[in-house]
């Protein structure tokens, strides 16, 4: 202890200088951490039009028609998911933006998106919503994939049993009593950026559509027709995914139009033999 005291007495100036330099070094370090601009890796934005093995979104109408249920598939490898819902209500453009909580890193997410706003448990809903688009942005590393799906919301009894996609290329006609149509409430059709695993040696031709009713509601059987951009090759067939498996439908081809009977809601696609 006596030696340490003598050392500090003799080298007092040196010790003070070292302490001051140490404090300055710490100050510079913390200032750098606070104000330094660390170069970030640029994010590449990519439009994901269609990938049969990629992520996709199924839309379901809420029973009262005041919201959509967003069901995202094949998302386990993605880090962040945000959405932009755009639609027209009584002639006025509306929009909703939000994010999906991806902390659990699941392969499937579900989220409700309102047509309107809620405050203190009081909700104000937009009326007359029918057509719109959903833009999904999903991030993986330094890539941001942009998925756009067009949707059409309809009440089957008001549409007199004739449901159509936003581009009018898919039509589903039901010959059912108005009471049965009214019991369904609402339906929604949206196009997809991906599909459930396809049957062996098959590939998609044209757009894929999802037609859904509210959860716990069933859609009566009907006549399905899909219009393609051009006449399909030999072997083209309509298929319906019923939630568990693909079903080949007895298909009639008339030029670029394919038609068949269908047993209800589902995912509809034109499949051809894989080249």
Backbone as JSON, one array per atom type, in Angstrom:
{
  "sequence": "XXXXXXXXXXXXXXXXXXXXXXXXXXXXXXXXXXXXXXXXXXXXXXXXXXXXXXXXXXXXXXXXXXXXXXXXXXXXXXXXXXXXXXXXXXXXXXXXXXXXXXXXXXXXXXXXXXXXXXXXXXXXXXXXXXXXXXXXXXXXXXXXXXXXXXXXXXXXXXXXXXXXXXXXXXXXXXXXXXXXXXXXXXXXXXXXXXXXXXXXXXXXXXXXXXXXXXXXXXXXXXXXXXXXXXXXXXXXXXXXXXXXXXXXXXXXXXXXXXXXXXXXXXXXXXXXXXX",
  "N": [[0.83, -1.21, 0.0], [1.95, 1.24, 0.83], [3.92, 1.52, -1.08], [2.33, 1.83, -3.4], [1.12, 4.24, -2.8], [3.32, 5.96, -2.8], [4.07, 5.68, -5.46], [1.88, 6.83, -6.83], [2.12, 9.39, -5.88], [4.55, 10.26, -6.98], [4.08, 9.92, -9.69], [1.86, 11.45, -10.31], [0.9, 13.36, -12.22], [1.12, 11.89, -14.57], [-0.71, 9.81, -14.11], [-3.12, 11.25, -13.93], [-3.22, 12.29, -16.52], [-3.48, 9.92, -18.0], [-5.99, 9.06, -17.1], [-7.64, 11.15, -18.02], [-7.28, 10.9, -20.79], [-8.41, 8.38, -21.11], [-11.11, 8.87, -20.45], [-11.73, 10.65, -22.52], [-11.46, 8.94, -24.7], [-13.55, 7.11, -24.22], [-15.68, 8.9, -24.46], [-15.49, 9.62, -27.18], [-16.0, 7.13, -28.32], [-18.71, 6.53, -27.54], [-19.99, 8.7, -28.75], [-19.52, 8.13, -31.41], [-20.99, 5.76, -31.68], [-23.54, 6.78, -31.39], [-23.9, 8.72, -33.38], [-22.72, 7.87, -35.7], [-23.02, 6.91, -39.11], [-23.92, 3.97, -40.28], [-23.25, 2.15, -43.11], [-25.98, 0.79, -44.91], [-27.26, -2.26, -46.26], [-28.62, -2.16, -49.45], [-32.11, -2.6, -50.09], [-33.68, -4.8, -52.24], [-36.46, -4.54, -54.24], [-38.91, -6.72, -55.38], [-41.31, -7.69, -57.74], [-43.68, -10.12, -57.23], [-45.29, -11.98, -59.26], [-46.36, -14.58, -59.97], [-45.72, -17.68, -58.52], [-45.69, -20.99, -58.39], [-44.83, -22.45, -56.21], [-44.49, -20.58, -54.29], [-45.24, -18.02, -51.73], [-48.68, -17.23, -50.84], [-51.92, -15.6, -50.68], [-54.99, -16.17, -49.17], [-58.28, -14.94, -49.15], [-61.0, -14.3, -46.99], [-64.41, -13.44, -46.46], [-65.67, -11.55, -43.7], [-68.49, -12.46, -41.69], [-70.38, -10.36, -41.51], [-69.6, -8.77, -43.57], [-67.99, -6.55, -43.14], [-65.29, -6.71, -42.96], [-62.18, -8.26, -43.97], [-60.73, -11.5, -43.82], [-57.49, -12.26, -43.7], [-55.51, -14.8, -44.88], [-52.45, -16.03, -44.85], [-50.14, -18.04, -46.62], [-47.31, -20.33, -46.64], [-45.09, -18.9, -45.37], [-42.94, -19.15, -43.64], [-40.2, -18.7, -44.11], [-39.86, -16.01, -44.27], [-39.27, -12.63, -43.05], [-40.47, -10.1, -42.36], [-43.77, -8.82, -42.72], [-45.98, -6.75, -44.39], [-48.99, -4.92, -45.19], [-51.17, -3.38, -47.64], [-54.3, -2.3, -48.09], [-56.57, -1.44, -50.51], [-59.54, 0.17, -51.58], [-62.83, 1.07, -52.82], [-65.4, 2.98, -51.41], [-68.66, 3.86, -51.51], [-68.09, 5.51, -53.69], [-65.77, 6.8, -52.89], [-62.26, 6.75, -52.53], [-60.57, 4.52, -50.43], [-58.31, 3.32, -47.87], [-56.25, 0.96, -46.09], [-53.56, 0.35, -43.97], [-51.08, -1.83, -42.58], [-49.34, -4.18, -40.39], [-48.25, -7.59, -40.16], [-47.86, -9.67, -37.41], [-44.91, -11.31, -37.09], [-43.32, -12.63, -35.29], [-43.34, -15.24, -34.34], [-42.5, -16.77, -36.42], [-44.02, -18.43, -38.22], [-45.46, -20.79, -40.59], [-47.81, -20.04, -41.6], [-50.15, -17.4, -41.44], [-52.81, -15.54, -39.95], [-55.03, -12.82, -40.19], [-57.28, -10.21, -39.34], [-58.71, -7.66, -41.33], [-60.11, -4.57, -41.25], [-62.83, -2.86, -42.91], [-62.74, 0.11, -42.41], [-62.6, 2.02, -39.34], [-61.77, 1.68, -35.83], [-62.36, 2.87, -32.55], [-61.95, 3.01, -29.12], [-63.58, 0.73, -28.76], [-65.66, 1.32, -30.45], [-66.78, 1.11, -33.67], [-66.52, 2.36, -36.97], [-67.74, 1.64, -39.99], [-66.92, 1.4, -43.48], [-69.2, 1.74, -46.17], [-70.76, -0.1, -48.86], [-68.62, -1.46, -50.04], [-66.9, -3.19, -52.56], [-65.03, -3.8, -54.71], [-61.45, -4.18, -54.83], [-57.89, -3.96, -54.06], [-55.17, -5.85, -52.72], [-52.08, -5.3, -51.46], [-49.23, -6.98, -50.64], [-46.23, -6.98, -48.8], [-43.39, -8.74, -48.35], [-40.52, -9.59, -46.58], [-37.29, -10.92, -47.1], [-34.18, -11.45, -46.11], [-32.18, -9.22, -47.9], [-34.12, -8.72, -49.72], [-37.25, -7.62, -50.88], [-40.33, -8.78, -51.4], [-43.06, -8.13, -53.47], [-46.43, -8.58, -53.55], [-49.4, -8.57, -55.36], [-52.84, -8.71, -55.17], [-56.01, -8.94, -56.64], [-59.36, -8.34, -55.64], [-62.86, -9.23, -55.25], [-65.76, -8.49, -53.68], [-68.9, -9.82, -52.86], [-72.48, -10.09, -52.37], [-74.24, -12.99, -52.59], [-77.08, -13.18, -52.91], [-77.84, -10.64, -53.72], [-76.4, -10.44, -56.06], [-77.79, -12.21, -57.49], [-76.99, -14.86, -57.59], [-74.89, -14.98, -59.38], [-71.59, -14.9, -59.42], [-68.48, -13.18, -59.76], [-65.02, -12.74, -60.67], [-62.64, -10.05, -60.02], [-61.54, -9.3, -62.48], [-63.39, -10.36, -64.14], [-62.95, -12.76, -65.41], [-63.35, -15.18, -64.23], [-66.31, -16.86, -63.55], [-69.01, -17.77, -61.51], [-71.92, -19.48, -61.32], [-74.89, -19.92, -59.56], [-77.69, -21.95, -59.22], [-79.87, -21.5, -57.18], [-82.27, -21.11, -54.49], [-83.3, -17.85, -53.42], [-83.27, -17.5, -50.67], [-81.44, -19.41, -49.81], [-79.14, -18.39, -50.95], [-78.97, -15.96, -49.63], [-78.41, -16.81, -47.06], [-75.75, -17.43, -47.17], [-74.46, -15.0, -47.03], [-71.87, -13.25, -47.59], [-69.47, -13.35, -50.29], [-66.12, -13.77, -51.55], [-63.79, -13.26, -54.13], [-60.49, -13.77, -55.07], [-57.39, -13.32, -56.86], [-54.47, -15.43, -57.04], [-51.0, -15.63, -55.95], [-49.59, -17.88, -55.69], [-49.91, -21.46, -55.22], [-51.51, -24.33, -53.59], [-49.67, -27.44, -53.2], [-49.24, -28.86, -56.35], [-50.9, -31.4, -58.42], [-49.04, -34.3, -59.48], [-46.75, -33.85, -62.18], [-48.02, -31.66, -63.36], [-48.88, -28.32, -64.42], [-49.62, -24.81, -64.01], [-51.9, -22.94, -65.99], [-52.5, -19.74, -66.99], [-54.38, -17.51, -64.79], [-54.86, -18.1, -61.23], [-57.58, -18.6, -59.06], [-59.26, -17.83, -56.0], [-62.19, -18.65, -54.4], [-64.28, -17.82, -51.83], [-66.48, -18.23, -49.0], [-67.86, -16.9, -45.9], [-66.32, -18.21, -42.89], [-67.54, -21.33, -41.75], [-69.72, -21.19, -43.34], [-71.31, -22.47, -46.26], [-71.02, -22.75, -49.8], [-73.42, -23.08, -52.36], [-73.52, -25.67, -54.92], [-72.42, -25.03, -58.31], [-72.21, -23.58, -61.66], [-69.18, -23.32, -63.19], [-66.97, -21.13, -64.9], [-64.05, -20.28, -66.72], [-62.16, -17.86, -68.3], [-59.54, -17.73, -70.58], [-56.53, -16.05, -71.78], [-55.87, -16.92, -74.27], [-56.51, -19.65, -76.57], [-56.44, -22.81, -74.97], [-53.89, -25.45, -74.74], [-54.05, -28.91, -75.84], [-55.36, -31.18, -73.45], [-55.82, -29.5, -71.33], [-57.38, -28.84, -68.24], [-59.95, -28.02, -65.86], [-59.42, -27.55, -62.42], [-60.21, -28.03, -58.97], [-59.34, -27.02, -55.75], [-60.17, -28.23, -52.71], [-59.52, -27.57, -50.15], [-58.14, -29.61, -49.03], [-57.32, -31.36, -51.03], [-56.6, -31.58, -54.61], [-59.08, -31.62, -57.12], [-59.98, -33.01, -60.15], [-62.03, -31.54, -62.56], [-64.87, -32.24, -64.63], [-64.39, -31.11, -67.7], [-65.36, -28.72, -70.13], [-64.32, -27.39, -73.16], [-64.37, -24.43, -74.95], [-63.15, -22.7, -77.33], [-61.31, -20.16, -75.89], [-62.46, -20.48, -73.48], [-63.17, -22.29, -70.57], [-65.29, -24.6, -68.97], [-67.3, -25.98, -66.28], [-69.01, -28.07, -63.87], [-69.16, -27.33, -60.38], [-68.58, -28.21, -56.98], [-68.8, -26.26, -55.0], [-67.2, -23.7, -52.97], [-63.64, -22.81, -53.22], [-60.24, -23.22, -54.44], [-59.49, -22.4, -57.72], [-58.14, -23.55, -60.78], [-56.63, -23.72, -64.03], [-55.14, -26.5, -65.28], [-52.39, -27.99, -66.98], [-50.62, -30.65, -68.69], [-47.28, -31.09, -67.52], [-44.5, -29.66, -69.13]],
  "CA": [[0.0, 0.0, 0.0], [2.86, 2.39, 0.92], [4.58, 1.65, -2.39], [1.33, 2.36, -4.33], [0.93, 5.66, -2.47], [4.51, 6.66, -3.28], [4.03, 5.69, -6.93], [0.88, 7.81, -7.24], [2.64, 10.74, -5.58], [5.61, 10.59, -7.94], [3.57, 9.94, -11.08], [0.51, 12.03, -10.23], [0.54, 13.99, -13.49], [0.95, 10.83, -15.56], [-1.97, 9.12, -13.81], [-4.24, 12.15, -14.31], [-3.25, 12.34, -17.97], [-4.04, 8.64, -18.49], [-7.43, 9.06, -16.78], [-8.3, 12.09, -18.94], [-7.29, 10.28, -22.13], [-9.38, 7.29, -21.08], [-12.45, 9.46, -20.52], [-11.91, 11.16, -23.88], [-11.65, 7.79, -25.6], [-14.91, 6.63, -24.01], [-16.6, 9.88, -25.03], [-15.46, 9.48, -28.64], [-16.65, 5.85, -28.66], [-20.16, 6.65, -27.42], [-20.44, 9.65, -29.75], [-19.52, 7.41, -32.67], [-22.12, 4.83, -31.66], [-24.79, 7.52, -31.47], [-24.05, 9.55, -34.57], [-22.12, 7.29, -36.91], [-23.93, 6.35, -40.12], [-23.41, 2.68, -40.73], [-23.83, 1.86, -44.43], [-26.95, -0.31, -44.91], [-27.36, -3.0, -47.52], [-29.86, -1.74, -50.13], [-33.16, -3.61, -50.21], [-34.15, -4.98, -53.61], [-37.9, -4.81, -54.29], [-39.21, -7.62, -56.51], [-42.72, -8.02, -57.93], [-43.92, -11.56, -57.3], [-46.56, -12.14, -59.97], [-46.85, -15.92, -59.69], [-44.75, -18.76, -58.3], [-46.54, -22.09, -57.91], [-44.33, -22.94, -54.92], [-44.23, -19.42, -53.45], [-46.29, -17.62, -50.77], [-49.92, -16.72, -51.43], [-52.89, -15.11, -49.7], [-56.41, -16.47, -49.33], [-59.13, -13.96, -48.48], [-62.33, -14.74, -46.59], [-65.19, -12.31, -45.96], [-66.29, -11.71, -42.4], [-69.9, -12.75, -41.87], [-71.15, -9.14, -41.72], [-69.09, -8.06, -44.73], [-67.27, -5.34, -42.75], [-63.86, -6.99, -42.82], [-61.6, -9.41, -44.64], [-59.81, -12.35, -43.06], [-56.32, -12.53, -44.52], [-54.86, -16.05, -44.53], [-51.2, -16.13, -45.62], [-49.56, -19.38, -46.66], [-45.89, -20.5, -46.98], [-44.42, -17.67, -44.93], [-41.96, -19.43, -42.58], [-38.85, -18.22, -44.44], [-39.89, -14.55, -44.43], [-39.0, -11.95, -41.79], [-41.44, -9.04, -42.1], [-44.89, -8.8, -43.66], [-46.86, -5.59, -44.25], [-50.05, -4.95, -46.21], [-51.89, -2.16, -48.01], [-55.6, -2.66, -48.65], [-57.18, -0.29, -51.18], [-60.88, -0.13, -52.07], [-63.71, 2.23, -52.99], [-66.63, 2.89, -50.62], [-69.59, 4.92, -51.88], [-67.45, 6.42, -54.62], [-64.6, 7.44, -52.29], [-61.12, 5.85, -52.37], [-60.18, 4.27, -49.05], [-57.15, 2.45, -47.75], [-55.85, 0.5, -44.77], [-52.19, -0.18, -43.94], [-50.76, -2.48, -41.32], [-48.31, -5.2, -40.39], [-48.57, -8.9, -39.59], [-46.87, -10.04, -36.39], [-44.21, -12.5, -37.56], [-42.33, -13.02, -34.27], [-43.34, -16.69, -34.12], [-41.92, -17.41, -37.6], [-44.91, -19.53, -38.61], [-45.63, -21.01, -42.02], [-49.13, -19.54, -41.97], [-50.64, -16.35, -40.56], [-54.19, -15.09, -40.21], [-55.27, -11.5, -39.61], [-58.5, -9.54, -39.79], [-58.51, -6.29, -41.81], [-61.42, -3.91, -41.25], [-63.21, -1.8, -43.84], [-63.12, 1.22, -41.55], [-61.75, 2.26, -38.17], [-62.37, 1.45, -34.51], [-61.78, 3.65, -31.47], [-62.62, 2.77, -27.85], [-64.59, -0.31, -28.99], [-66.71, 1.82, -31.34], [-66.27, 0.99, -35.03], [-67.22, 3.02, -38.07], [-67.42, 0.86, -41.17], [-67.23, 1.94, -44.8], [-70.32, 1.04, -46.78], [-70.73, -0.27, -50.32], [-67.32, -1.98, -50.5], [-67.09, -4.3, -53.49], [-63.79, -4.14, -55.4], [-60.25, -3.61, -54.25], [-56.62, -4.67, -54.22], [-54.37, -6.07, -51.53], [-50.64, -5.36, -51.74], [-48.46, -7.58, -49.54], [-44.78, -6.86, -48.92], [-42.78, -9.72, -47.46], [-39.08, -9.39, -46.65], [-36.42, -12.06, -46.87], [-32.83, -10.92, -46.29], [-32.21, -7.87, -48.48], [-35.11, -8.72, -50.8], [-38.63, -7.32, -50.48], [-41.22, -9.3, -52.44], [-44.33, -7.38, -53.53], [-47.5, -9.4, -54.09], [-50.64, -7.82, -55.56], [-54.01, -9.55, -55.47], [-57.26, -8.23, -56.88], [-60.47, -9.06, -55.02], [-64.23, -8.78, -55.53], [-66.65, -8.88, -52.59], [-70.29, -9.81, -53.33], [-73.54, -10.81, -51.67], [-74.82, -13.85, -53.62], [-78.5, -12.93, -53.18], [-77.92, -9.39, -54.47], [-75.86, -10.74, -57.4], [-78.69, -13.22, -58.06], [-76.3, -16.14, -57.75], [-73.82, -14.91, -60.38], [-70.4, -14.33, -58.81], [-67.4, -13.02, -60.73], [-63.75, -12.2, -60.18], [-62.47, -8.64, -60.32], [-61.29, -9.12, -63.91], [-64.54, -10.99, -64.81], [-62.52, -13.94, -66.15], [-63.95, -16.33, -63.56], [-67.73, -16.66, -63.22], [-69.59, -18.91, -60.8], [-73.37, -19.29, -61.32], [-75.6, -20.87, -58.7], [-79.14, -22.04, -59.42], [-80.38, -21.79, -55.84], [-83.27, -20.18, -54.01], [-82.72, -16.62, -52.88], [-83.06, -17.69, -49.23], [-80.19, -20.16, -49.65], [-78.06, -17.47, -51.29], [-78.91, -14.96, -48.56], [-77.82, -17.45, -45.88], [-74.29, -17.41, -47.32], [-74.02, -13.68, -46.58], [-70.94, -12.63, -48.52], [-68.41, -14.16, -50.9], [-65.02, -12.98, -52.09], [-62.92, -13.93, -55.09], [-59.22, -13.08, -55.3], [-56.41, -14.11, -57.61], [-53.4, -15.92, -56.17], [-49.61, -15.58, -56.42], [-49.05, -19.22, -55.5], [-50.97, -22.47, -55.09], [-51.14, -25.55, -52.84], [-48.88, -28.37, -54.01], [-50.0, -29.31, -57.52], [-50.81, -32.82, -58.76], [-47.78, -34.65, -60.15], [-46.58, -33.61, -63.61], [-49.0, -30.66, -63.81], [-48.49, -26.93, -64.26], [-50.73, -23.87, -64.1], [-52.07, -22.13, -67.19], [-53.33, -18.57, -66.68], [-54.52, -17.09, -63.39], [-55.48, -18.99, -60.25], [-58.54, -17.82, -58.29], [-59.81, -18.4, -54.78], [-63.57, -18.23, -54.13], [-64.57, -18.21, -50.46], [-67.59, -17.7, -48.21], [-67.43, -16.79, -44.5], [-66.04, -19.46, -42.18], [-68.73, -22.06, -41.29], [-70.78, -21.09, -44.35], [-70.99, -23.24, -47.46], [-71.52, -22.21, -51.05], [-74.09, -24.12, -53.15], [-72.83, -26.05, -56.15], [-72.75, -24.1, -59.39], [-71.54, -23.7, -62.95], [-67.93, -22.56, -63.19], [-66.33, -20.87, -66.19], [-62.8, -19.51, -66.65], [-61.76, -17.35, -69.61], [-58.1, -17.55, -70.7], [-56.11, -15.04, -72.74], [-55.81, -17.57, -75.58], [-57.0, -21.03, -76.54], [-55.51, -23.68, -74.23], [-53.42, -26.63, -75.46], [-54.75, -30.17, -75.53], [-55.11, -31.71, -72.1], [-56.13, -28.51, -70.3], [-58.53, -29.21, -67.42], [-60.24, -27.23, -64.67], [-59.23, -28.25, -61.16], [-60.66, -27.34, -57.75], [-58.72, -27.44, -54.49], [-61.27, -28.12, -51.74], [-58.96, -27.35, -48.82], [-57.28, -30.74, -48.68], [-56.77, -32.02, -52.23], [-57.05, -31.1, -55.9], [-60.07, -32.47, -57.8], [-60.15, -32.71, -61.57], [-63.43, -31.33, -62.91], [-65.24, -32.61, -66.0], [-64.2, -29.82, -68.33], [-65.75, -28.46, -71.52], [-63.5, -26.32, -73.72], [-64.96, -23.73, -76.09], [-62.2, -21.63, -77.62], [-60.48, -19.83, -74.73], [-63.31, -20.59, -72.29], [-63.32, -23.62, -70.0], [-66.42, -24.6, -68.04], [-67.54, -27.24, -65.58], [-69.78, -28.01, -62.63], [-68.31, -27.32, -59.19], [-69.3, -28.52, -55.75], [-68.78, -25.2, -53.99], [-66.06, -22.78, -52.93], [-62.33, -23.43, -53.29], [-59.25, -22.62, -55.33], [-59.73, -22.9, -59.09], [-57.02, -23.35, -61.68], [-56.54, -24.53, -65.26], [-53.88, -27.23, -65.25], [-52.01, -28.7, -68.19], [-49.47, -31.55, -68.43], [-46.01, -30.4, -67.39], [-43.65, -29.83, -70.3]],
  "C": [[0.86, 1.25, 0.0], [3.55, 2.64, -0.41], [3.63, 2.26, -3.41], [1.12, 3.84, -4.11], [2.1, 6.49, -2.98], [4.52, 6.78, -4.8], [3.07, 6.75, -7.44], [1.36, 9.23, -6.99], [3.65, 11.17, -6.62], [5.05, 10.78, -9.34], [2.15, 10.51, -11.14], [0.06, 12.6, -11.56], [0.27, 12.93, -14.56], [-0.38, 10.11, -15.37], [-3.16, 9.96, -14.23], [-4.38, 12.2, -15.82], [-3.86, 11.08, -18.57], [-5.55, 8.6, -18.26], [-8.2, 9.96, -17.74], [-8.4, 11.5, -20.34], [-8.3, 9.14, -22.2], [-10.81, 7.8, -21.19], [-12.74, 10.01, -21.91], [-12.19, 10.03, -24.87], [-13.06, 7.22, -25.46], [-15.93, 7.58, -24.63], [-16.67, 9.78, -26.54], [-16.19, 8.21, -29.08], [-18.17, 5.97, -28.64], [-20.73, 7.63, -28.43], [-20.51, 8.98, -31.12], [-20.72, 6.47, -32.78], [-23.44, 5.56, -31.89], [-24.99, 8.18, -32.83], [-23.48, 8.93, -35.85], [-23.19, 6.72, -37.83], [-23.31, 5.08, -40.66], [-24.05, 2.35, -42.07], [-24.76, 0.66, -44.37], [-26.98, -0.98, -46.28], [-28.66, -2.61, -48.2], [-30.84, -2.9, -50.28], [-33.66, -3.64, -51.65], [-35.63, -5.34, -53.59], [-38.22, -5.58, -55.56], [-40.71, -7.87, -56.56], [-42.87, -9.52, -58.09], [-45.29, -11.77, -57.95], [-47.17, -13.52, -59.74], [-45.69, -16.89, -59.58], [-45.55, -19.9, -57.67], [-46.11, -22.62, -56.55], [-44.06, -21.79, -53.94], [-45.37, -19.11, -52.49], [-47.54, -17.12, -51.5], [-50.9, -16.38, -50.32], [-54.3, -15.53, -50.09], [-57.2, -15.42, -48.56], [-60.49, -14.58, -48.19], [-63.11, -13.52, -46.13], [-65.65, -12.57, -44.53], [-67.79, -11.83, -42.6], [-70.74, -11.51, -42.16], [-70.66, -8.31, -42.9], [-68.29, -6.81, -44.42], [-65.77, -5.54, -42.59], [-63.47, -8.18, -43.69], [-60.76, -10.19, -43.64], [-58.69, -12.72, -44.01], [-55.64, -13.8, -44.01], [-53.64, -16.23, -45.43], [-50.59, -17.51, -45.5], [-48.08, -19.33, -47.09], [-45.07, -19.26, -46.61], [-43.27, -17.91, -43.94], [-40.57, -18.87, -42.85], [-38.77, -16.71, -44.57], [-39.85, -13.86, -43.06], [-40.07, -10.93, -41.41], [-42.53, -9.07, -43.15], [-45.74, -7.56, -43.37], [-47.9, -5.65, -45.37], [-50.63, -3.55, -46.44], [-53.17, -2.59, -48.7], [-56.23, -1.4, -49.24], [-58.54, -0.7, -51.74], [-61.66, 1.18, -52.22], [-64.99, 1.98, -52.19], [-67.49, 4.11, -50.93], [-68.91, 5.99, -52.73], [-66.2, 7.11, -54.11], [-63.49, 6.4, -52.11], [-60.73, 5.76, -50.9], [-58.96, 3.36, -49.01], [-56.85, 2.11, -46.3], [-54.44, -0.06, -44.88], [-51.92, -0.83, -42.59], [-49.65, -3.5, -41.48], [-48.84, -6.48, -39.76], [-47.46, -9.25, -38.6], [-46.21, -11.37, -36.77], [-43.18, -13.02, -36.55], [-42.23, -14.54, -34.13], [-42.79, -17.47, -35.31], [-42.73, -18.63, -38.04], [-44.99, -19.65, -40.13], [-46.96, -20.49, -42.52], [-49.58, -18.5, -40.95], [-52.07, -15.98, -40.95], [-54.42, -13.76, -39.5], [-56.53, -10.89, -40.2], [-58.16, -8.1, -40.19], [-59.89, -5.65, -41.97], [-61.59, -2.97, -42.42], [-63.67, -0.61, -43.0], [-62.15, 1.36, -40.4], [-62.52, 2.0, -36.89], [-61.62, 2.29, -33.47], [-62.61, 3.45, -30.21], [-63.82, 1.83, -28.02], [-65.78, 0.16, -29.81], [-66.13, 1.83, -32.75], [-67.17, 1.72, -36.03], [-66.79, 2.34, -39.36], [-67.78, 1.6, -42.46], [-68.3, 1.08, -45.45], [-70.13, 0.92, -48.3], [-69.4, -0.76, -50.86], [-67.56, -3.18, -51.41], [-65.79, -4.75, -54.14], [-62.59, -3.51, -54.72], [-59.01, -4.41, -54.58], [-55.94, -4.81, -52.86], [-52.93, -6.2, -51.97], [-49.93, -5.89, -50.49], [-46.97, -7.41, -49.82], [-44.15, -7.77, -47.88], [-41.27, -9.7, -47.67], [-38.33, -10.68, -46.31], [-34.99, -11.62, -47.16], [-32.89, -9.49, -46.79], [-33.18, -7.78, -49.66], [-36.51, -8.5, -50.23], [-39.55, -7.72, -51.62], [-42.59, -8.6, -52.33], [-45.37, -8.22, -54.26], [-48.77, -8.55, -54.2], [-51.76, -8.79, -55.92], [-55.25, -8.67, -55.61], [-58.41, -9.03, -56.29], [-61.82, -8.41, -55.33], [-65.15, -9.37, -54.45], [-68.1, -8.76, -53.06], [-71.22, -10.51, -52.34], [-74.25, -11.67, -52.72], [-76.28, -13.55, -53.93], [-78.69, -11.64, -53.97], [-77.44, -9.6, -55.91], [-76.7, -11.79, -58.12], [-77.95, -14.51, -58.42], [-75.19, -16.13, -58.77], [-72.63, -14.17, -59.78], [-69.28, -14.24, -59.84], [-66.16, -12.47, -60.05], [-63.64, -10.73, -60.58], [-62.22, -8.36, -61.79], [-62.37, -9.77, -64.78], [-64.15, -12.23, -65.62], [-62.95, -15.24, -65.48], [-65.38, -15.97, -63.19], [-68.26, -17.93, -62.59], [-71.09, -18.64, -60.66], [-74.04, -20.37, -60.49], [-77.1, -20.8, -58.97], [-79.76, -22.46, -58.09], [-81.41, -20.75, -55.44], [-82.6, -18.97, -53.35], [-82.45, -16.74, -51.38], [-81.75, -18.41, -48.97], [-79.0, -19.26, -49.95], [-77.87, -16.43, -50.19], [-78.23, -15.53, -47.32], [-76.29, -17.47, -45.95], [-73.73, -16.09, -46.8], [-73.17, -13.0, -47.62], [-70.01, -13.68, -49.12], [-67.3, -13.22, -51.35], [-64.19, -13.85, -53.02], [-61.65, -13.11, -55.21], [-58.28, -13.96, -56.1], [-55.2, -14.38, -56.71], [-52.03, -15.78, -56.81], [-48.91, -16.92, -56.25], [-50.21, -20.19, -55.31], [-50.53, -23.58, -54.14], [-50.39, -26.51, -53.78], [-49.73, -28.98, -55.11], [-49.93, -30.83, -57.69], [-49.53, -33.09, -59.55], [-47.86, -34.37, -61.65], [-47.65, -32.66, -64.17], [-48.42, -29.27, -63.62], [-49.7, -26.04, -64.52], [-50.71, -23.14, -65.44], [-52.99, -20.96, -66.84], [-53.37, -18.27, -65.2], [-55.15, -18.19, -62.53], [-56.37, -18.12, -59.36], [-58.98, -18.59, -57.05], [-61.2, -17.81, -54.56], [-63.94, -18.74, -52.74], [-65.8, -17.52, -49.89], [-67.09, -17.53, -46.78], [-67.2, -18.17, -43.88], [-67.35, -20.02, -41.62], [-69.92, -21.88, -42.21], [-70.35, -21.88, -45.58], [-71.68, -22.63, -48.67], [-72.21, -23.32, -51.84], [-73.28, -24.47, -54.39], [-73.27, -25.13, -57.28], [-72.0, -24.42, -60.66], [-70.35, -22.76, -62.96], [-67.44, -22.34, -64.61], [-65.11, -19.99, -65.96], [-62.4, -19.14, -68.07], [-60.25, -17.11, -69.61], [-57.78, -16.47, -71.74], [-56.05, -15.6, -74.16], [-56.29, -19.0, -75.45], [-55.98, -21.93, -75.85], [-55.03, -24.84, -75.09], [-54.25, -27.85, -75.09], [-54.38, -30.62, -74.11], [-55.4, -30.73, -70.99], [-57.41, -28.9, -69.56], [-58.71, -28.21, -66.29], [-60.06, -28.12, -63.44], [-59.73, -27.38, -60.02], [-59.93, -27.92, -56.55], [-59.74, -27.18, -53.39], [-60.81, -27.86, -50.31], [-58.04, -28.46, -48.38], [-56.64, -31.4, -49.89], [-57.33, -31.36, -53.49], [-58.02, -32.12, -56.52], [-60.14, -32.06, -59.27], [-61.63, -32.62, -61.89], [-63.68, -31.74, -64.36], [-65.34, -31.31, -66.81], [-64.66, -29.8, -69.78], [-64.95, -27.25, -72.0], [-64.18, -25.75, -74.95], [-64.09, -22.52, -76.39], [-61.3, -21.39, -76.42], [-61.24, -19.96, -73.42], [-63.43, -22.05, -71.86], [-64.44, -23.57, -68.97], [-66.64, -25.97, -67.45], [-68.54, -27.0, -64.45], [-68.79, -28.02, -61.46], [-69.15, -27.52, -57.95], [-69.27, -27.45, -54.69], [-67.53, -24.36, -54.09], [-64.74, -23.55, -53.03], [-61.36, -22.61, -54.11], [-59.41, -23.25, -56.7], [-58.56, -22.55, -59.99], [-57.21, -24.2, -62.94], [-55.16, -25.17, -65.24], [-53.65, -27.94, -66.56], [-50.85, -29.63, -67.85], [-48.16, -30.76, -68.43], [-45.13, -30.7, -68.59], [-42.29, -30.4, -69.91]]
}
